[in-house]
């Protein structure tokens, strides 16, 4: 690595910080916004909660969108760090990440829908009960859209986990943990589509391994980064 090249640990720390924002924003959005306002099986209360706290709902959407911006940063950092192992697989992981992000960003229109169903003259053609049902349906659709997006993220994790395991300059255990995370995401998302009752039984326990794995790689990138000696050895073999 020449002096003109950016150290891989600069990328590692940028990616780790972006990953930390994703984890914090995702947890806050789920625990303190959606879980606060949404009432399962009760469209009327859900719609009234959102109508009573529109700014909180907008903050949740904004946080999610910023989280997806950070998704792209993490994807590029992974590519930078993992391409010395296998450039083609690292690029394939980026493509899976791009699809995931595109799906999740487009899915945010479902979250915007409840805000469009308030205080508009053209909505007078609908009864309050119909508007409440529409709000609840939009929120439920967002849940399914999120699950679909995570299918592509699951495949991205499987590839990234394999590459991390093979690097030699990142701990093998992190690679295994990320692959387990990817497998959990795939099981959960396909269960949501194919067997919703099973998905309800699996959640939220099945999402604990991904949380542990992603938080572990996030903190490792921030505080440890890559082993520079082994990184240089790998880069020299490739050159």
N, C-alpha and C positions, 0 to 999 in steps of 0.2 A: 504494500500500500504506500503510494508516494505521498509527499506532503500536500500535494494539490488536491488529493482525494478527501472526501468527507469521511470521517471515522464512522464505521458501522454503529458504534455506540451512540453517536448523535442521532442516527435514525432510530435506534432502539429506544432511546429516551423520549423522542417525539412520539413514536408509536405507543409507548407505554402510557404516556400522559393522555393521549387521545383515547386509548382504551379505558383508562380510569374514568374519563368523562363519560364515556358510553355506559359504563357500569353504574356510575352514580346517577346519571340522568335517567337511565332505564329504571333503576330501582325507585327513584323518587317519583317518576311518572306513574309507575304501577301502584306503589304503596300509598302515596300521599295525594294522588289526584284521581286516577281511575277507580281504585278500590274505595275511595271516599265518596265518590259521586254515583257510582254504578251499583244498582241493587238487582241481583240476579232474579229473573222471573217477575220483575215488577217494572213494566214500562212507564207507568205513571210517575212513580217516585224517581226513577232514573231521569226522565225528561225534566221533571220539576227541579231536581238537584242541579242539572246542567244549566237550566234557565236561570237559576238563582245564583250561580257562580260562573258566568261566562268567561271572565278573565282568567280564572283558575284553569278552566278547560283550554283556553287559548295558550296559556303558559305551557300546559302539557304538550300540546301540538308543537309549539315552538321548540321545546326541549327535545322532542322526538326528531324533528328535522335537523337540529344541530347535531344530534347523536348520529344521524345518517351521514352528515358531512364528515364526522370523525371516522365513520366506517370506511370511507374512501382513503383517509389518511392511513389508517391501520392496514388496509389492503396493500397500499403502495409500500409501506414500511416492511410488511411481510415479504413482498416481492424483492425488495432490496436485500433483505437479510437472507432469504432462502434461495435466490437464484444461483448462488455458487454450487448448490447441491444438485439442482435440476431446473434449468431455466424454463423448460416447457411446462413442467408440473406447476412451478411457481406462477407462471402466466395463466395456466388453467384455473388455479385457485383465485386469481384476480378476477377472471371472467365470471366465476360463480359468485364472487362478492359483488360484482357490478349488477348482476341480475337480482341478487337479494336486495341490494339497496334500491334499485329501480322499482321493484315490487312494493317495498315498504313505503317509499316516498309516495307513490301513486295511491297506496292504500290510505294515506292520510286524508284523502277526500272524504272517506267514510267518517272520519272524526270531525271533519268540518261540517258535515251535513246537519247535525243537531243545531248548529249556530245559524243555519239558513232557514230553519223551521220556526223562527220566532218573529212575531210582530211584523209580518208582511201582509199587505192587502190581498195579494194573490193567493194566500193560504186560507182565506176565509171560506173557500170551497170545501175545506176539510174540517171535520169535527176535531175537537181537542183530543179525543181518544185516538183518532187516526194519526194525528201528528205525534202523539206520544209513542204509538206503535212504530212509526217511521223512525223516530229517534232511536228507539231501542234496537230496531232492525239494523240501522247503520252501525251502531256500536258492536253488535254481534258480528256483522260482516267484517268489521275491522279485525276482530279476533281471528276469524278464518283467514283473512288476508295476511295477518302477521304469521300465522302458522305456515302458509304457503311460502312466504319469503324465507322462513327459517329452513325450509327444505334445501334451498340453494346454499345457505350458510352452513348447514350440516355437511354438505359435500365439500365445501371450502375447508371446514375444520378437519375433515378426514385427510385431505391432501396436505394442508399445512402441518398437521400433527405428524404425518409420515416424514415430511421434510425436516421438521425440527428434530425428530428422532435420529435422522441420518446426518445431521450437521457435524457433530463433534464439537461445536463451539457453543451449543446450547444444551442444557440437561435433557437426557433422553426421557426422563420422567415427565417433563413438560409436554413432550410430543405425545406420549401415551395419554396424558390427561386431556389434551386437546382432541385427540381422536375419540376418546370416550364421550367428550362433550358433543362432538359431531354426531356420534351414534345416538345419543340421547335426544338431540334435536330431531333427527330423522324419525326415530320411533314415535316421539310425541306428535310431530306434525302429521305423519301418515295416519296415526291413530285418530287425530282430530278429524281427518277426512273420511277414513274408512270405518272407524269404530269409536264414535264420540263418547259412548259410555265408558269404554276402556280408557280413553284419554282423560276423562274426569277422575277415574280411579288412580291414574298414574301421576296426575298433577296435584300439587307442585313438586312432589318428591323427585320426579325424573329430571327436574331442572336444577337440582342441587349440584350434581356433578359438573354440569357446564359452568355454574357460577364459581365453583372452587377452581376448576381448571383455568377459566378465563382470568379470574382474579390473580391466580398464581403466575401466569405468563405475563400479565400486566405489571405486577410488582417486580418480577425478575427483570423485565426490560428496563424499568425505571431505575432500579437500584444496583443491578449487576451488569446487565447488557451481555454482550458476547465475549467469549474468550478470544482476545485479539491474536494470540500466538497461533491458536488452532484455526482462526479465521484466515490468517495470512497463509498458513499451510494449505488450506483448502483452495484459496484464490490462486496460489502459485501452481497447484496441480492443474487447475482449469486453464491457466494461461499458457 
